[in-house]
């Protein structure tokens, strides 16, 4: 039902627990601050931002999650990207944060074609020529496919309620994310599953 020819990779930020009710009286040391664009994410009362990042690999056609990785929020999207691929992909889609993924040593044996978005500034600077308009249409087509990765994130954050983690430590959160990924797949495939029952 889910292993087909394409994978979409993406990441989202999750706020950490705000509680300091522990022996040290401190926030989770495994969660780190991050800045996306020109905005700090998950700013605490002390004035710094911190959290964790959930990376997922989603099947291009079924929108089901086949792999998930959890890191601190300050980690770049590229290092865990190799763990998000199942190996049978013909094409991999990613946003501009995955620029240079094909040149990574972990991707040396991968035969997949990488369709990574152009940086927003570069896309805005495309000339108003036939070639520039064609490039813009190609980017729009890539964005149309990449948008499917947002559906599992919506289910995880809205339906299953993980806008903010309640667990300390990446190991516990990794287990919870794997469970939520499985539940997300059941939620997204509920109509097909009920039709076959």
Secondary structure as the mmCIF struct_conf table of DSSP 4:
data_model
#
loop_
_struct_conf.conf_type_id
_struct_conf.id
_struct_conf.beg_label_comp_id
_struct_conf.beg_label_asym_id
_struct_conf.beg_label_seq_id
_struct_conf.end_label_comp_id
_struct_conf.end_label_asym_id
_struct_conf.end_label_seq_id
BEND BEND1 UNK A 5 UNK A 5
STRN STRN1 UNK A 6 UNK A 14
STRN STRN2 UNK A 15 UNK A 15
HELX_LH_PP_P HELX_LH_PP_P1 UNK A 16 UNK A 17
BEND BEND2 UNK A 22 UNK A 24
TURN_TY1_P TURN_TY1_P1 UNK A 29 UNK A 30
STRN STRN3 UNK A 32 UNK A 32
STRN STRN4 UNK A 35 UNK A 36
TURN_TY1_P TURN_TY1_P2 UNK A 37 UNK A 38
STRN STRN5 UNK A 39 UNK A 40
BEND BEND3 UNK A 42 UNK A 42
STRN STRN6 UNK A 43 UNK A 43
TURN_TY1_P TURN_TY1_P3 UNK A 45 UNK A 46
BEND BEND4 UNK A 47 UNK A 47
STRN STRN7 UNK A 49 UNK A 49
STRN STRN8 UNK A 51 UNK A 51
STRN STRN9 UNK A 52 UNK A 59
TURN_TY1_P TURN_TY1_P4 UNK A 60 UNK A 62
STRN STRN10 UNK A 65 UNK A 72
TURN_TY1_P TURN_TY1_P5 UNK A 73 UNK A 74
BEND BEND5 UNK A 75 UNK A 75
TURN_TY1_P TURN_TY1_P6 UNK A 77 UNK A 78
HELX_RH_3T_P HELX_RH_3T_P1 UNK A 79 UNK A 84
BEND BEND6 UNK A 87 UNK A 87
BEND BEND7 UNK A 90 UNK A 90
STRN STRN11 UNK A 91 UNK A 94
HELX_RH_3T_P HELX_RH_3T_P2 UNK A 96 UNK A 98
TURN_TY1_P TURN_TY1_P7 UNK A 99 UNK A 100
HELX_RH_3T_P HELX_RH_3T_P3 UNK A 101 UNK A 103
BEND BEND8 UNK A 104 UNK A 104
HELX_RH_3T_P HELX_RH_3T_P4 UNK A 105 UNK A 107
TURN_TY1_P TURN_TY1_P8 UNK A 108 UNK A 109
HELX_LH_PP_P HELX_LH_PP_P2 UNK A 112 UNK A 112
STRN STRN12 UNK A 113 UNK A 116
HELX_LH_PP_P HELX_LH_PP_P3 UNK A 117 UNK A 119
HELX_RH_AL_P HELX_RH_AL_P1 UNK A 120 UNK A 124
TURN_TY1_P TURN_TY1_P9 UNK A 125 UNK A 125
BEND BEND9 UNK A 128 UNK A 129
HELX_RH_AL_P HELX_RH_AL_P2 UNK A 130 UNK A 146
TURN_TY1_P TURN_TY1_P10 UNK A 147 UNK A 148
HELX_RH_AL_P HELX_RH_AL_P3 UNK A 149 UNK A 154
HELX_RH_PI_P HELX_RH_PI_P1 UNK A 155 UNK A 159
BEND BEND10 UNK A 160 UNK A 160
BEND BEND11 UNK A 163 UNK A 163
STRN STRN13 UNK A 164 UNK A 164
BEND BEND12 UNK A 167 UNK A 167
BEND BEND13 UNK A 169 UNK A 169
HELX_RH_AL_P HELX_RH_AL_P4 UNK A 170 UNK A 188
TURN_TY1_P TURN_TY1_P11 UNK A 189 UNK A 189
HELX_RH_AL_P HELX_RH_AL_P5 UNK A 190 UNK A 196
#
